[in-house]
Amino acid sequence: MPEILPIRLYGDPVLKKKAQPVQDFSGIPALAENMLETMFEARGVGLAAPQVGLSQRLFVAAEYQDDPEEGPEADLKTRVKELYVMVNPVITYRAGQQSILEGCLSLPGLYAEGAQRDLQVRVEYQDHKGEKKALEAEGYLAVVLQHEIDHLDGIFFFQRMFFADRQKFLEEHREDLAEFQRQAKAFLREEALRQSGKHK
């Protein structure tokens, strides 16, 4: 059975670090399965390894079918059009410019427009077995891929906004961001206690 992993919140140091390339693929299929299950549970469109505490260059993402008949609590798995597991992804082509509403599972409940994104991208990556692949995407999927690759470099979507928009976002959500930081610290304290208990 896939495991639901705790999603790290804004303020967790792992989310600011540049993730390391994956070289050993032996554990990637199981990890990707757990990450997809976690993404579905959180009702997300993408999830990067740093968001579950792993500083590795890996993310999962989903394209969903639009189904107006489905309610907000409907099982997202029934709407999946395509699933992606991208390891060591690199954007090799960019074109155009767009800005759409973005959110983030590490900033739950916060959304904003204004992040500057490429309209079209080509991503070269390895799949869960280590085989080389490439994907060309545009529109919303292109944004999702850029968002997740940013996580691998320690970048949040609001850091892609113009300065004035970014400052406005940070000011408007100052209390929310401070609360996420408190929760992140509390989680890390509990995690440290759990780990020390294991090693006694």
MIDOSE-1310 file (N, C-alpha, C; in nm, 2 decimals, decimal comma, always signed):
residues 200
mpei	+0,08/-0,12/+0,00/+0,00/+0,00/+0,00/+0,09/+0,13/+0,00; +0,06/+0,22/-0,09/+0,13/+0,35/-0,09/+0,12/+0,42/+0,05; +0,22/+0,49/+0,08/+0,22/+0,56/+0,21/+0,19/+0,71/+0,19; +0,11/+0,77/+0,27/+0,09/+0,92/+0,27/+0,21/+0,98/+0,35
lpir	+0,28/+1,07/+0,28/+0,40/+1,13/+0,34/+0,36/+1,27/+0,39; +0,42/+1,31/+0,50/+0,39/+1,45/+0,55/+0,45/+1,55/+0,46; +0,37/+1,65/+0,42/+0,42/+1,76/+0,33/+0,49/+1,87/+0,41; +0,61/+1,90/+0,37/+0,68/+2,01/+0,45/+0,63/+2,15/+0,41
lygd	+0,62/+2,23/+0,51/+0,56/+2,36/+0,49/+0,67/+2,47/+0,47; +0,63/+2,58/+0,42/+0,72/+2,70/+0,41/+0,78/+2,72/+0,54; +0,91/+2,74/+0,54/+0,99/+2,76/+0,66/+1,08/+2,64/+0,69; +1,05/+2,53/+0,63/+1,13/+2,41/+0,64/+1,26/+2,43/+0,56
pvlk	+1,38/+2,41/+0,62/+1,50/+2,44/+0,55/+1,52/+2,36/+0,42; +1,46/+2,24/+0,41/+1,48/+2,15/+0,30/+1,42/+2,22/+0,17; +1,32/+2,30/+0,19/+1,26/+2,37/+0,08/+1,34/+2,48/+0,02; +1,44/+2,52/+0,09/+1,53/+2,63/+0,04/+1,66/+2,58/-0,03
kkaq	+1,68/+2,45/-0,01/+1,81/+2,39/-0,06/+1,80/+2,35/-0,21; +1,91/+2,35/-0,27/+1,92/+2,30/-0,41/+1,93/+2,15/-0,40; +1,84/+2,08/-0,46/+1,83/+1,93/-0,44/+1,94/+1,86/-0,52; +1,98/+1,75/-0,48/+2,09/+1,67/-0,54/+2,04/+1,58/-0,65
pvqd	+2,12/+1,56/-0,76/+2,08/+1,47/-0,86/+2,06/+1,33/-0,81; +1,97/+1,26/-0,87/+1,94/+1,12/-0,83/+2,04/+1,03/-0,91; +2,11/+0,94/-0,85/+2,20/+0,85/-0,91/+2,16/+0,70/-0,90; +2,10/+0,67/-0,78/+2,05/+0,54/-0,75/+1,90/+0,53/-0,77
fsgi	+1,85/+0,46/-0,87/+1,71/+0,45/-0,90/+1,64/+0,34/-0,84; +1,70/+0,26/-0,75/+1,64/+0,14/-0,69/+1,52/+0,17/-0,61; +1,52/+0,29/-0,54/+1,41/+0,32/-0,45/+1,31/+0,41/-0,52; +1,33/+0,46/-0,64/+1,25/+0,56/-0,70/+1,11/+0,52/-0,73
pala	+1,08/+0,39/-0,78/+0,94/+0,35/-0,81/+0,85/+0,36/-0,68; +0,90/+0,31/-0,57/+0,82/+0,31/-0,45/+0,80/+0,45/-0,40; +0,91/+0,53/-0,40/+0,90/+0,67/-0,36/+0,80/+0,75/-0,45; +0,81/+0,73/-0,58/+0,72/+0,80/-0,67/+0,57/+0,76/-0,64
enml	+0,55/+0,63/-0,61/+0,41/+0,58/-0,58/+0,36/+0,65/-0,45; +0,45/+0,66/-0,35/+0,41/+0,73/-0,23/+0,38/+0,88/-0,25; +0,47/+0,94/-0,33/+0,45/+1,08/-0,36/+0,32/+1,11/-0,44; +0,29/+1,02/-0,54/+0,16/+1,04/-0,61/+0,04/+1,02/-0,52
etmf	+0,05/+0,93/-0,43/-0,06/+0,91/-0,33/-0,08/+1,03/-0,24; +0,04/+1,08/-0,20/+0,04/+1,20/-0,12/-0,02/+1,32/-0,19; +0,02/+1,33/-0,32/-0,03/+1,44/-0,41/-0,18/+1,43/-0,42; -0,24/+1,31/-0,45/-0,38/+1,29/-0,46/-0,45/+1,33/-0,33
earg	-0,40/+1,28/-0,22/-0,46/+1,31/-0,09/-0,47/+1,46/-0,06; -0,37/+1,53/-0,11/-0,36/+1,68/-0,08/-0,43/+1,75/-0,20; -0,49/+1,68/-0,29/-0,56/+1,74/-0,41/-0,47/+1,84/-0,48; -0,35/+1,79/-0,51/-0,25/+1,87/-0,59/-0,23/+1,83/-0,73
vgla	-0,16/+1,91/-0,81/-0,13/+1,87/-0,95/+0,02/+1,83/-0,96; +0,10/+1,86/-0,86/+0,24/+1,82/-0,86/+0,30/+1,82/-0,72; +0,41/+1,75/-0,70/+0,47/+1,74/-0,57/+0,62/+1,70/-0,60; +0,71/+1,79/-0,54/+0,85/+1,76/-0,55/+0,91/+1,70/-0,43
apqv	+1,02/+1,62/-0,45/+1,08/+1,55/-0,34/+1,11/+1,63/-0,22; +1,16/+1,75/-0,24/+1,19/+1,84/-0,12/+1,06/+1,86/-0,04; +0,95/+1,86/-0,10/+0,82/+1,89/-0,03/+0,79/+1,77/+0,07; +0,85/+1,66/+0,05/+0,83/+1,55/+0,14/+0,96/+1,52/+0,22
glsq	+1,05/+1,62/+0,22/+1,17/+1,61/+0,30/+1,29/+1,55/+0,24; +1,29/+1,52/+0,11/+1,40/+1,46/+0,04/+1,46/+1,55/-0,05; +1,59/+1,58/-0,03/+1,66/+1,68/-0,12/+1,71/+1,60/-0,24; +1,62/+1,56/-0,33/+1,65/+1,49/-0,45/+1,58/+1,55/-0,57
rlfv	+1,65/+1,54/-0,68/+1,59/+1,61/-0,80/+1,49/+1,51/-0,87; +1,37/+1,52/-0,81/+1,26/+1,43/-0,85/+1,13/+1,50/-0,82; +1,03/+1,49/-0,91/+0,89/+1,53/-0,88/+0,79/+1,44/-0,96; +0,67/+1,45/-0,91/+0,56/+1,38/-0,97/+0,46/+1,49/-1,01
aaey	+0,38/+1,46/-1,11/+0,28/+1,56/-1,16/+0,16/+1,48/-1,23; +0,05/+1,55/-1,24/-0,07/+1,49/-1,30/-0,13/+1,59/-1,39; -0,18/+1,54/-1,50/-0,28/+1,61/-1,59/-0,41/+1,55/-1,56; -0,51/+1,64/-1,53/-0,65/+1,59/-1,50/-0,74/+1,63/-1,61
qddp	-0,84/+1,55/-1,63/-0,95/+1,58/-1,72/-1,04/+1,68/-1,65; -1,09/+1,78/-1,73/-1,19/+1,87/-1,67/-1,32/+1,80/-1,67; -1,38/+1,79/-1,55/-1,51/+1,73/-1,54/-1,60/+1,81/-1,45; -1,68/+1,90/-1,50/-1,77/+1,98/-1,42/-1,87/+1,91/-1,33
eegp	-1,89/+1,78/-1,37/-1,99/+1,70/-1,29/-1,93/+1,66/-1,15; -1,79/+1,65/-1,15/-1,73/+1,61/-1,03/-1,73/+1,72/-0,92; -1,76/+1,68/-0,80/-1,76/+1,78/-0,69/-1,61/+1,79/-0,64; -1,59/+1,89/-0,55/-1,46/+1,91/-0,50/-1,40/+1,79/-0,42
eadl	-1,49/+1,71/-0,37/-1,44/+1,59/-0,29/-1,42/+1,47/-0,37; -1,45/+1,47/-0,50/-1,44/+1,36/-0,59/-1,30/+1,30/-0,59; -1,28/+1,17/-0,61/-1,15/+1,11/-0,62/-1,08/+1,16/-0,74; -0,96/+1,23/-0,72/-0,89/+1,28/-0,83/-0,84/+1,17/-0,92
ktrv	-0,81/+1,05/-0,87/-0,76/+0,95/-0,95/-0,85/+0,91/-1,07; -0,98/+0,93/-1,05/-1,07/+0,90/-1,16/-1,06/+1,00/-1,27; -1,00/+1,11/-1,25/-0,99/+1,22/-1,35/-0,85/+1,23/-1,41; -0,76/+1,14/-1,38/-0,62/+1,15/-1,43/-0,62/+1,12/-1,58
kely	-0,56/+1,21/-1,65/-0,54/+1,19/-1,80/-0,40/+1,14/-1,82; -0,30/+1,19/-1,75/-0,16/+1,15/-1,76/-0,09/+1,17/-1,63; +0,00/+1,08/-1,59/+0,08/+1,09/-1,47/+0,23/+1,11/-1,52; +0,31/+1,19/-1,44/+0,45/+1,20/-1,48/+0,53/+1,18/-1,35
vmvn	+0,64/+1,11/-1,37/+0,75/+1,10/-1,27/+0,87/+1,15/-1,34; +0,93/+1,26/-1,30/+1,04/+1,32/-1,36/+1,16/+1,32/-1,27; +1,27/+1,26/-1,31/+1,39/+1,25/-1,23/+1,50/+1,33/-1,30; +1,57/+1,41/-1,23/+1,68/+1,49/-1,28/+1,63/+1,58/-1,41
pvit	+1,52/+1,65/-1,39/+1,47/+1,72/-1,51/+1,55/+1,85/-1,54; +1,55/+1,88/-1,67/+1,62/+2,00/-1,71/+1,54/+2,06/-1,82; +1,51/+2,19/-1,81/+1,44/+2,26/-1,92/+1,54/+2,30/-2,03; +1,52/+2,25/-2,15/+1,61/+2,27/-2,26/+1,56/+2,37/-2,36
yrag	+1,43/+2,41/-2,35/+1,37/+2,50/-2,45/+1,26/+2,58/-2,37; +1,26/+2,71/-2,40/+1,16/+2,80/-2,34/+1,11/+2,89/-2,45; +0,97/+2,93/-2,44/+0,92/+3,03/-2,54/+0,80/+3,09/-2,48; +0,78/+3,22/-2,51/+0,65/+3,28/-2,47/+0,66/+3,32/-2,32
qqsi	+0,55/+3,38/-2,28/+0,53/+3,43/-2,14/+0,39/+3,42/-2,10; +0,37/+3,38/-1,98/+0,23/+3,37/-1,93/+0,23/+3,39/-1,78; +0,12/+3,42/-1,72/+0,10/+3,44/-1,58/-0,04/+3,39/-1,54; -0,05/+3,28/-1,46/-0,18/+3,24/-1,42/-0,18/+3,21/-1,27
legc	-0,30/+3,19/-1,22/-0,31/+3,16/-1,07/-0,23/+3,04/-1,03; -0,15/+3,06/-0,93/-0,07/+2,95/-0,88/-0,09/+2,93/-0,73; -0,08/+2,81/-0,68/-0,08/+2,78/-0,54/+0,03/+2,68/-0,52; +0,04/+2,63/-0,39/+0,15/+2,54/-0,36/+0,11/+2,46/-0,24
lslp	+0,14/+2,33/-0,24/+0,10/+2,24/-0,13/+0,18/+2,27/+0,00; +0,30/+2,34/-0,02/+0,38/+2,38/+0,10/+0,33/+2,52/+0,15; +0,24/+2,58/+0,08/+0,17/+2,71/+0,12/+0,02/+2,69/+0,11; -0,03/+2,59/+0,19/-0,17/+2,55/+0,17/-0,27/+2,67/+0,19
glya	-0,36/+2,68/+0,09/-0,46/+2,78/+0,10/-0,42/+2,92/+0,04; -0,30/+2,94/+0,00/-0,25/+3,06/-0,06/-0,24/+3,05/-0,21; -0,30/+3,15/-0,28/-0,29/+3,15/-0,42/-0,26/+3,29/-0,47; -0,20/+3,31/-0,58/-0,17/+3,44/-0,64/-0,14/+3,43/-0,79
egaq	-0,17/+3,54/-0,86/-0,13/+3,55/-0,99/+0,00/+3,64/-1,00; +0,07/+3,63/-1,10/+0,18/+3,72/-1,12/+0,32/+3,66/-1,13; +0,33/+3,53/-1,11/+0,45/+3,46/-1,13/+0,48/+3,45/-1,28; +0,60/+3,49/-1,32/+0,63/+3,50/-1,47/+0,68/+3,36/-1,51
rdlq	+0,60/+3,30/-1,60/+0,63/+3,16/-1,65/+0,64/+3,16/-1,80; +0,72/+3,06/-1,85/+0,72/+3,04/-1,99/+0,60/+2,97/-2,04; +0,55/+3,01/-2,16/+0,43/+2,95/-2,22/+0,45/+2,81/-2,27; +0,57/+2,79/-2,32/+0,61/+2,66/-2,38/+0,75/+2,62/-2,32
vrve	+0,76/+2,49/-2,28/+0,89/+2,44/-2,24/+0,91/+2,30/-2,29; +1,04/+2,26/-2,30/+1,07/+2,12/-2,33/+1,16/+2,08/-2,21; +1,12/+1,97/-2,15/+1,19/+1,91/-2,04/+1,25/+1,78/-2,07; +1,38/+1,77/-2,05/+1,45/+1,64/-2,06/+1,47/+1,59/-1,92
yqdh	+1,44/+1,46/-1,91/+1,44/+1,40/-1,77/+1,47/+1,25/-1,78; +1,47/+1,18/-1,67/+1,48/+1,04/-1,66/+1,35/+0,99/-1,59; +1,30/+0,87/-1,64/+1,18/+0,82/-1,57/+1,22/+0,74/-1,45; +1,12/+0,68/-1,38/+1,14/+0,61/-1,26/+1,24/+0,49/-1,27
kgek	+1,27/+0,45/-1,40/+1,37/+0,34/-1,42/+1,50/+0,40/-1,46; +1,51/+0,53/-1,48/+1,64/+0,59/-1,52/+1,65/+0,61/-1,67; +1,55/+0,57/-1,74/+1,55/+0,59/-1,89/+1,53/+0,74/-1,93; +1,60/+0,78/-2,03/+1,60/+0,92/-2,07/+1,47/+0,95/-2,15
kale	+1,40/+1,06/-2,12/+1,28/+1,09/-2,19/+1,28/+1,24/-2,21; +1,18/+1,29/-2,29/+1,17/+1,43/-2,31/+1,02/+1,46/-2,33; +0,97/+1,58/-2,28/+0,83/+1,62/-2,29/+0,83/+1,77/-2,33; +0,74/+1,79/-2,43/+0,71/+1,93/-2,47/+0,58/+1,97/-2,41
aegy	+0,57/+2,08/-2,34/+0,44/+2,12/-2,28/+0,41/+2,26/-2,30; +0,29/+2,30/-2,29/+0,25/+2,44/-2,30/+0,13/+2,47/-2,21; +0,11/+2,60/-2,19/-0,01/+2,64/-2,11/+0,01/+2,59/-1,96; -0,10/+2,54/-1,91/-0,10/+2,51/-1,76/+0,00/+2,40/-1,73
lavv	+0,01/+2,29/-1,81/+0,11/+2,19/-1,78/+0,25/+2,25/-1,78; +0,28/+2,34/-1,87/+0,41/+2,40/-1,87/+0,44/+2,47/-1,73; +0,34/+2,54/-1,68/+0,35/+2,61/-1,55/+0,38/+2,51/-1,44; +0,30/+2,40/-1,44/+0,32/+2,29/-1,34/+0,46/+2,24/-1,34
lqhe	+0,52/+2,21/-1,46/+0,65/+2,16/-1,47/+0,75/+2,26/-1,42; +0,74/+2,39/-1,45/+0,83/+2,49/-1,41/+0,82/+2,51/-1,25; +0,70/+2,51/-1,20/+0,68/+2,52/-1,06/+0,75/+2,41/-0,98; +0,74/+2,28/-1,03/+0,80/+2,17/-0,96/+0,95/+2,18/-0,97
idhl	+1,00/+2,21/-1,09/+1,15/+2,22/-1,11/+1,20/+2,33/-1,02; +1,13/+2,44/-1,01/+1,17/+2,55/-0,91/+1,19/+2,49/-0,77; +1,10/+2,40/-0,73/+1,11/+2,34/-0,59/+1,25/+2,27/-0,58; +1,30/+2,21/-0,69/+1,42/+2,14/-0,68/+1,54/+2,23/-0,67
dgif	+1,52/+2,36/-0,69/+1,62/+2,47/-0,68/+1,59/+2,56/-0,56; +1,50/+2,52/-0,47/+1,47/+2,59/-0,35/+1,39/+2,72/-0,38; +1,31/+2,73/-0,49/+1,24/+2,85/-0,52/+1,09/+2,83/-0,51; +1,02/+2,93/-0,45/+0,88/+2,93/-0,44/+0,82/+3,01/-0,55
ffqr	+0,69/+2,99/-0,59/+0,64/+3,06/-0,70/+0,63/+3,21/-0,68; +0,62/+3,26/-0,56/+0,61/+3,40/-0,54/+0,74/+3,47/-0,57; +0,85/+3,39/-0,57/+0,98/+3,45/-0,60/+1,00/+3,47/-0,75; +0,90/+3,43/-0,83/+0,90/+3,45/-0,97/+0,82/+3,57/-1,01
mffa	+0,76/+3,64/-0,91/+0,68/+3,76/-0,94/+0,77/+3,88/-0,95; +0,72/+3,98/-1,02/+0,79/+4,11/-1,02/+0,80/+4,16/-0,88; +0,90/+4,24/-0,85/+0,93/+4,29/-0,71/+0,80/+4,34/-0,64; +0,73/+4,43/-0,70/+0,62/+4,49/-0,64/+0,51/+4,39/-0,60
drqk	+0,48/+4,30/-0,70/+0,38/+4,20/-0,67/+0,42/+4,10/-0,56; +0,55/+4,07/-0,56/+0,61/+3,98/-0,46/+0,59/+4,04/-0,32; +0,63/+4,17/-0,31/+0,62/+4,24/-0,18/+0,47/+4,25/-0,13; +0,38/+4,27/-0,23/+0,24/+4,27/-0,19/+0,19/+4,14/-0,14
flee	+0,23/+4,03/-0,21/+0,20/+3,90/-0,16/+0,25/+3,87/-0,02; +0,38/+3,90/+0,00/+0,44/+3,87/+0,13/+0,37/+3,95/+0,24; +0,33/+4,08/+0,21/+0,27/+4,16/+0,31/+0,13/+4,11/+0,34; +0,05/+4,08/+0,24/-0,09/+4,03/+0,25/-0,09/+3,90/+0,33
hred	+0,01/+3,82/+0,32/+0,01/+3,69/+0,38/+0,11/+3,67/+0,49; +0,15/+3,78/+0,55/+0,26/+3,78/+0,65/+0,22/+3,68/+0,76; +0,10/+3,69/+0,81/+0,06/+3,61/+0,93/+0,05/+3,46/+0,89; +0,00/+3,43/+0,77/-0,01/+3,29/+0,72/+0,13/+3,24/+0,71
laef	+0,23/+3,31/+0,65/+0,36/+3,27/+0,63/+0,43/+3,24/+0,77; +0,40/+3,33/+0,86/+0,46/+3,31/+1,00/+0,41/+3,19/+1,06; +0,28/+3,16/+1,04/+0,22/+3,04/+1,10/+0,28/+2,91/+1,03; +0,30/+2,91/+0,90/+0,36/+2,80/+0,84/+0,50/+2,78/+0,89
qrqa	+0,57/+2,89/+0,92/+0,71/+2,87/+0,97/+0,70/+2,81/+1,11; +0,60/+2,85/+1,19/+0,59/+2,79/+1,33/+0,56/+2,64/+1,32; +0,47/+2,61/+1,23/+0,43/+2,47/+1,21/+0,55/+2,38/+1,16; +0,63/+2,44/+1,07/+0,75/+2,37/+1,02/+0,85/+2,35/+1,13
kafl	+0,87/+2,44/+1,21/+0,97/+2,43/+1,32/+0,92/+2,32/+1,42; +0,78/+2,32/+1,45/+0,73/+2,22/+1,54/+0,74/+2,08/+1,48; +0,72/+2,07/+1,35/+0,73/+1,94/+1,29/+0,88/+1,89/+1,30; +0,97/+1,98/+1,27/+1,11/+1,94/+1,28/+1,15/+1,90/+1,42
reea	+1,10/+1,97/+1,52/+1,13/+1,93/+1,66/+1,08/+1,79/+1,69; +0,95/+1,76/+1,65/+0,89/+1,63/+1,67/+0,97/+1,52/+1,59; +1,01/+1,56/+1,47/+1,09/+1,46/+1,39/+1,22/+1,43/+1,46; +1,29/+1,53/+1,51/+1,42/+1,51/+1,58/+1,40/+1,42/+1,70
lrqs	+1,29/+1,44/+1,78/+1,26/+1,36/+1,89/+1,23/+1,21/+1,85; +1,16/+1,20/+1,74/+1,13/+1,06/+1,69/+1,26/+0,99/+1,66; +1,35/+1,06/+1,58/+1,47/+1,00/+1,54/+1,56/+0,97/+1,66; +1,57/+1,06/+1,76/+1,65/+1,03/+1,87/+1,60/+0,91/+1,95
gkhk	+1,47/+0,90/+1,96/+1,41/+0,78/+2,02/+1,44/+0,65/+1,95; +1,45/+0,65/+1,82/+1,48/+0,53/+1,74/+1,63/+0,49/+1,77; +1,72/+0,59/+1,79/+1,86/+0,55/+1,80/+1,90/+0,52/+1,95; +1,80/+0,53/+2,04/+1,84/+0,50/+2,18/+1,85/+0,35/+2,20
